[in-house]
Amino acid sequence: MTISLAKHVALVTGGTKGIGKAIAEKLRKCGAKVVITARSAPEETAEGFHFIAADHTVPESAGDIAREIIDTYGRIDIIINNAGANQGPGGGYNTLSDEHWQRDFDLNFLSAVRMNKALLPVMISQHSGVIIHISTGAADKPLWDMTMTYSAAKAALNTYSKALSNELGGKGIRVNVVSPGVVKTPLMIAFLENIAAASGISLEEAFKMVTQKVDVPLGRMSEPEEVAGLVAFLVSPEANYITGVNYHVDGGAYPII
Ligand SMILES: NC(=O)c1ccc[n+]([C@@H]2O[C@H](COP(=O)([O-])OP(=O)(O)OC[C@H]3O[C@@H](n4cnc5c(N)ncnc54)[C@H](OP(=O)(O)O)[C@@H]3O)[C@@H](O)[C@H]2O)c1
């Protein structure tokens, strides 16, 4: 299937590394103009992308990004709210402070809420647009000792996505969630390195520990591009009747169908 996104303007938050980078590259290959954000500029040259430096945990950043996009292109067709991370220290409820909870909700939930709020007036006036929230299988299957704050924040993102899709369906805007499993990205490598250091085990052993806990029938981590392919389909006209759905791209890890 050839997906054409010519004349589409897309925003990919956290589009400089990992899953966001793969999505940005895929959308650009499909013909979209792609705006990417991150706190630091991409290490490799991001030729062909419009980079905006931003920290999504700063509430004002959403308005600044929206203004730059609309001033430059006059429209927005696709929002991929991808920036996120499991920032909690692990160890269970008693190790978690209000600050840990706030940090994970700011980055993994409120950043998307604010970005959408800043750009939705334009999508509504166009009577068209697609929003994808990059969530995680850990929202449904939390690991109490590793992902408590992160899982709760992404679960909030999922519920918000459903409510938003119900609200915006009649305005020509679709909202879906894509939930990766274990993806080989800089974030995942850093997560495994932390587990290895904390438990005094090798990186290889940490990887085995996580994949056993998550139980992946396909028996391997995914590549970021394997998430990007689904996202490109979901934002394309091929998926015009799909909204309010959460897709798991996780090698079969999600325990029910
Ligand atoms: N990797 C996995 O196995 C996995 C599994 C399930 C879900 N996910 C989800 O997939 C998404 C992407 O994860 P990833 O593994 O690709 O992460 P990654 O490799 O760490 O990349 C994260 C991207 O987001 C940017 N970013 C991080 N914090 C930011 C902030 N406060 N403001 C602006 N940009 C920020 C990073 O750039 P800077 O550091 O320069 O800001 C980078 O471009 C996240 O929402 C994550 O929860 C990942």
PDBQT file of the ligand as one rigid body, heavy atoms in Angstrom, charges set to zero:
ROOT
HETATM    1  N1  LIG A 301      11.077   2.380  24.029  1.00  0.00    +0.000 N 
HETATM    2  C1  LIG A 301      10.086   1.613  24.436  1.00  0.00    +0.000 C 
HETATM    3  O1  LIG A 301      10.247   0.416  24.656  1.00  0.00    +0.000 OA
HETATM    4  C2  LIG A 301       8.711   2.184  24.623  1.00  0.00    +0.000 A 
HETATM    5  C3  LIG A 301       7.695   1.297  24.969  1.00  0.00    +0.000 A 
HETATM    6  C4  LIG A 301       6.409   1.780  25.128  1.00  0.00    +0.000 A 
HETATM    7  C5  LIG A 301       6.147   3.118  24.963  1.00  0.00    +0.000 A 
HETATM    8  N2  LIG A 301       7.150   3.975  24.649  1.00  0.00    +0.000 N 
HETATM    9  C6  LIG A 301       6.803   5.396  24.485  1.00  0.00    +0.000 C 
HETATM   10  O2  LIG A 301       7.262   5.850  23.227  1.00  0.00    +0.000 OA
HETATM   11  C7  LIG A 301       7.593   7.241  23.300  1.00  0.00    +0.000 C 
HETATM   12  C8  LIG A 301       8.999   7.454  22.764  1.00  0.00    +0.000 C 
HETATM   13  O3  LIG A 301       9.906   6.671  23.523  1.00  0.00    +0.000 OA
HETATM   14  P1  LIG A 301      11.384   6.348  22.997  1.00  0.00    +0.000 P 
HETATM   15  O4  LIG A 301      11.747   5.049  23.590  1.00  0.00    +0.000 OA
HETATM   16  O5  LIG A 301      11.472   6.552  21.525  1.00  0.00    +0.000 OA
HETATM   17  O6  LIG A 301      12.171   7.521  23.772  1.00  0.00    +0.000 OA
HETATM   18  P2  LIG A 301      13.634   8.172  23.492  1.00  0.00    +0.000 P 
HETATM   19  O7  LIG A 301      14.456   7.260  22.698  1.00  0.00    +0.000 OA
HETATM   20  O8  LIG A 301      14.136   8.634  24.819  1.00  0.00    +0.000 OA
HETATM   21  O9  LIG A 301      13.245   9.482  22.668  1.00  0.00    +0.000 OA
HETATM   22  C9  LIG A 301      12.435  10.443  23.306  1.00  0.00    +0.000 C 
HETATM   23  C10 LIG A 301      12.298  11.674  22.458  1.00  0.00    +0.000 C 
HETATM   24  O10 LIG A 301      11.517  12.638  23.200  1.00  0.00    +0.000 OA
HETATM   25  C11 LIG A 301      12.300  13.798  23.485  1.00  0.00    +0.000 C 
HETATM   26  N3  LIG A 301      11.945  14.267  24.813  1.00  0.00    +0.000 N 
HETATM   27  C12 LIG A 301      12.084  13.612  25.989  1.00  0.00    +0.000 A 
HETATM   28  N4  LIG A 301      11.680  14.390  27.004  1.00  0.00    +0.000 NA
HETATM   29  C13 LIG A 301      11.275  15.564  26.463  1.00  0.00    +0.000 A 
HETATM   30  C14 LIG A 301      10.765  16.779  26.998  1.00  0.00    +0.000 A 
HETATM   31  N5  LIG A 301      10.609  16.968  28.313  1.00  0.00    +0.000 N 
HETATM   32  N6  LIG A 301      10.455  17.778  26.133  1.00  0.00    +0.000 NA
HETATM   33  C15 LIG A 301      10.658  17.630  24.790  1.00  0.00    +0.000 A 
HETATM   34  N7  LIG A 301      11.124  16.501  24.237  1.00  0.00    +0.000 NA
HETATM   35  C16 LIG A 301      11.440  15.487  25.065  1.00  0.00    +0.000 A 
HETATM   36  C17 LIG A 301      13.766  13.332  23.349  1.00  0.00    +0.000 C 
HETATM   37  O11 LIG A 301      14.666  14.365  22.996  1.00  0.00    +0.000 OA
HETATM   38  P3  LIG A 301      15.445  15.224  24.153  1.00  0.00    +0.000 P 
HETATM   39  O12 LIG A 301      15.984  14.243  25.132  1.00  0.00    +0.000 OA
HETATM   40  O13 LIG A 301      16.504  15.974  23.407  1.00  0.00    +0.000 OA
HETATM   41  O14 LIG A 301      14.425  16.136  24.743  1.00  0.00    +0.000 OA
HETATM   42  C18 LIG A 301      13.612  12.350  22.173  1.00  0.00    +0.000 C 
HETATM   43  O15 LIG A 301      13.523  13.049  20.944  1.00  0.00    +0.000 OA
HETATM   44  C19 LIG A 301       7.422   7.641  24.765  1.00  0.00    +0.000 C 
HETATM   45  O16 LIG A 301       6.160   8.262  24.935  1.00  0.00    +0.000 OA
HETATM   46  C20 LIG A 301       7.456   6.319  25.503  1.00  0.00    +0.000 C 
HETATM   47  O17 LIG A 301       6.725   6.367  26.696  1.00  0.00    +0.000 OA
HETATM   48  C21 LIG A 301       8.436   3.544  24.485  1.00  0.00    +0.000 A 
ENDROOT
TORSDOF 0
